[in-house]
Amino acid sequence: MMKQSALVRYGAIGLMLFALFFGAGNLIYPAFLGIYSGSQFWLAIIGFCLTAVTLPLLGVVAIAYTGIEDAESLARPISKRFALLFSVALYLSIGPFFAIPRTGATSYSIGIEPIFGSSLWVKIAYAVVFFGLSYWLAIKPSKMVERIGKYITPALLFVLAILVVMSFLHPAGNVGMPYNASPTISESFADFPLVAGLIQGYGTMDALASLAFSIVVINSVKMFGVKDNRDIAKVTILSGVIAVFLLAVIYIFVARIGATSQNLFEFDGAQFILHQQPIDGGHVLSQASLFYLGGIGRSVLAVIVFLACLTTSTGLISACAEYFNKLLPQISHVAWATVFTLIALSLYFIGLSEIIKWSIPVLYLLYPLTVVIIFLSLGRHIFGNDVRVYQMTVIFAGLAGLYDALFTFSKMTGWFVLPTPIVQFFTEFLPLGEFSMGWVPLAAIGFVIGYIWHLLAKHS
């Protein structure tokens, strides 16, 4: 293959990586954040970008820096068994069990249902089209950069740009007042806009996805004729910078659309409503599109959401298939892609709210582990890649993540109740525990213990 210019190389792969990250959730969360944070939206969006932009970039950097190609290899210093379990759980979570069906369910409920209705036949027809295209793109990874980076992503950006420009030329209103969407800290946009933005950023799941997409990105870099490991790392990191810069720009503009859209809804004293029902980010975008673009507004939104979800679904199917093909090579990439597509298609029919609900406890457990592993990989030279430091940090962070997961699961199902002393420790005594971020100080404690152990072993 002929060598491509550096500009073409970075640009094409950067656009591809952006498209893989950018799903409907990346539109819905900042829109929801914007309408409730109002004049506080800059603080909220800064917090949002710290978790939804910075962490995915660090994940890409960690993969490129270490020279490995998947989440399992990144976690292997902890133990081989942990690395395997962690990696399988991560790929299944951001793949067929949650993220892939979420892309289909989200694009249907936001872009298709308002136009064509909610009959079973419409839902089935859309599933065939959406997952059929996702599968077709995913089983041809050699064409990934060409199909996604060159065509789909620019189309998505063009359609989204129309909406953004119209929001400046003919705004729905001024930037509104900040409100809390609910009593929970994750939606306290008036009282704690920065913290609420941080937690909202977790919902994109892009930090988790950055480890899964590494296979696709690195293989695409090699397809451009890059062979040297240092050059591969350089291209991957620069492509990552392009991708997350685009993400940040779009998050800011979409949040601004939300912040200027309060006039499009009623406020009942507690929350914004539409047709007597609480709104989400999808409603914000739907009503904003209708206002800015008139009769074609909903169609434009449908195109945006469809393209965003399609690219993310394609990338997730391909990344999961490649990983499990590496794990069990006797089963082909196409076979794995087929299985994962069918699982995702089946779960798509349970509905968006159920998919999101059951993903939350898993997210609370996996996110701290993923972030800690990324930071340990980036700083491994500080402690000589010592297994002790890895293990102690992950154990302590995992305790807080496990608590948040179990507590959330117990509230969802009512199947059990956690002991009061445990709840009090993690929510009242542990710093940041009330924000479901108690894993941060616990991870720091674990790192210090592991590092001291490393120094003692080094000088014994």
Beta strands, then each sheet from edge to edge (+ up, - down):
strand 1: 266-267
strand 2: 272-274
strand 3: 277-278
sheet 1: 1+ 2- 3+
end
